[in-house]
Amino acid sequence: MTDIDRRRVLGAMVAASAALMLEGTPAAARAARAPAGRDVMTLKKAPMNRIRFGFIGVGMRGHELLRLLLAVDGVEVTAVCDVRAAALEGAASLVEEKTGRKPALLTGSDDAYRGLVDRNDVDAVIIATPWEWHLPMALYSMAAGKETFVEVPAALTQDDCWQLVESSEKHQVNCMMLENCCYGRSELMVLNMVRDGLFGELSHAEGAYIHNLRWILDDREVGEGTWRPQWYTKRKANAYPTHGLGPIAQYMDINRGDRFDMLVSMSSPARSLKTYAKRKFAADDPRSKLDFVLGDMNSSLIQTARGRTILLQHDVSTPRPYNRLNLIQGDRGIFAGYPDRLALDDHGQAEEWITDLRPWQEKYDSPLWRKLDEEATGQGGGHGGMDFVMLWRIVYCLRNGLPLDQNVYDAAAWSVIFDLSEQSARHRSQPRDFVDFTRGVWKSAAPLSISI
Ligand SMILES: NC(=O)c1ccc[n+]([C@@H]2O[C@H](COP(=O)([O-])OP(=O)(O)OC[C@H]3O[C@@H](n4cnc5c(N)ncnc54)[C@H](O)[C@@H]3O)[C@@H](O)[C@H]2O)c1
């Protein structure tokens, strides 16, 4: 971490802890801010024939997104920025290998990304940097009129979220958070099931990010281990809410017929990372001395304006096997993930899950996946193909002048849980209200369906 990085992280952390002093959600914090321009719920841009992308941050995630995007038709990668020479070289060789052309390379300072954004040959910007950089980079990109794509979580505080919303409205550009889990084959199938009414009237959902990521502590020179554990020493929160929540929010028409209303949250003790560090590293290793506050498990309960409930969990510390829960239930049926299964009221009284889903897969499989299956899975990696499907779909929407599937209101409503869960967990689970980032537009916005 550079000094500037460190100062930015500290600044963001101080802002977050100021919010923790609040008792209850004060009216000012709940109030919607004045619109900065037309709403961008279904922002449509003129169709773009070729999209010229610039990448900021080509570490582990950015490199993977770059590799996959280069396999999508109608795309050029004209510029890449990273503060690390090795990452930049790796990205440049990838582009050259695939296209025969070298992208412009921007580096040399923490603010070199501005040079990338300012280029005339960049239409769209992908930001895959450590969390504290998402906001300044996305704001700069939107102010320059670039279609902006930012990794998860898009922002870290409620105020950050408002800034993203205001900027997208003011400049009438897209600000999409790259929530790839919305493009999983199961998730898109479930969205079709929900739209078809298979589960009846929805009442409850469960989502999670349960992923044994203790190994990132092993990274000392490069990678997430150099920055992410620092957050775990400061934030007692659901620090990565969007993977489990994004698909559920789409099933439940959040921001398009319903919205998150309030949340309560509770964190368990933080033990597991310390135990791991003690086992792996010498007693005088700085990682053995880290004092983690992020609970091993954070559980939040969200209630929507229509009274529906969502359980959302976060555990990146324990050896518990991977799970995003992906459960949605209505008055006629339930789908649950990990493993995928169904319970439907017209399937007798059996108290067991239906695990042979073939008839339903046949009927509800996503047309996107039917079309892209071989291409998506043939790329290898990319979280089983969903990353490629997401990137393909973004390019399809931009080339056809269609609204993107996720807008800035989604980025804000899904990311703000980082902040709200902490405020609640630190205050004996007091309820925290969500602000309405759409300022009422959710009431009339049409439900989302994702197809081609
Ligand atoms: N959607 C997913 O499935 C998924 C998976 C992994 C990571 N992520 C997200 O992707 C982002 C990046 O994570 P990662 O695993 O690639 O981390 P990483 O540390 O491997 O890569 C981050 C890169 O950003 C560069 N960087 C840092 N500051 C910069 C600056 N000022 N200008 C330009 N480059 C800068 C670093 O040098 C590094 O190469 C994070 O937000 C993370 O949450 C998402």
The ligand as a Gaussian input file, in Angstrom:
#p B3LYP/6-31G(d) Opt

LIG

0 1
 N      -17.182000     -10.007000      -8.757000
 C      -16.329000     -10.917000      -8.342000
 O      -16.558000     -12.114000      -8.423000
 C      -15.035000     -10.458000      -7.735000
 C      -14.005000     -11.379000      -7.468000
 C      -12.808000     -10.905000      -6.922000
 C      -12.657000      -9.552000      -6.645000
 N      -13.668000      -8.687000      -6.909000
 C      -13.527000      -7.243000      -6.669000
 O      -12.586000      -6.753000      -7.620000
 C      -11.827000      -5.683000      -7.062000
 C      -10.336000      -6.003000      -7.224000
 O      -10.030000      -7.182000      -6.522000
 P       -8.759000      -8.060000      -6.916000
 O       -8.982000      -9.389000      -6.323000
 O       -8.468000      -7.963000      -8.363000
 O       -7.619000      -7.312000      -6.090000
 P       -6.080000      -7.200000      -6.489000
 O       -5.390000      -6.615000      -5.338000
 O       -5.602000      -8.514000      -7.050000
 O       -6.080000      -6.169000      -7.717000
 C       -6.304000      -4.801000      -7.551000
 C       -5.420000      -4.087000      -8.575000
 O       -5.691000      -2.687000      -8.490000
 C       -4.443000      -1.996000      -8.621000
 N       -4.556000      -0.656000      -8.053000
 C       -4.587000      -0.285000      -6.745000
 N       -4.694000       1.056000      -6.657000
 C       -4.729000       1.528000      -7.925000
 C       -4.809000       2.829000      -8.493000
 N       -4.897000       3.922000      -7.731000
 N       -4.795000       2.950000      -9.838000
 C       -4.699000       1.867000     -10.640000
 N       -4.611000       0.611000     -10.154000
 C       -4.637000       0.456000      -8.817000
 C       -3.468000      -2.895000      -7.863000
 O       -2.121000      -2.622000      -8.234000
 C       -3.936000      -4.283000      -8.284000
 O       -3.254000      -4.734000      -9.444000
 C      -12.283000      -5.574000      -5.612000
 O      -13.241000      -4.566000      -5.552000
 C      -12.955000      -6.891000      -5.311000
 O      -13.961000      -6.789000      -4.349000
 C      -14.845000      -9.128000      -7.450000

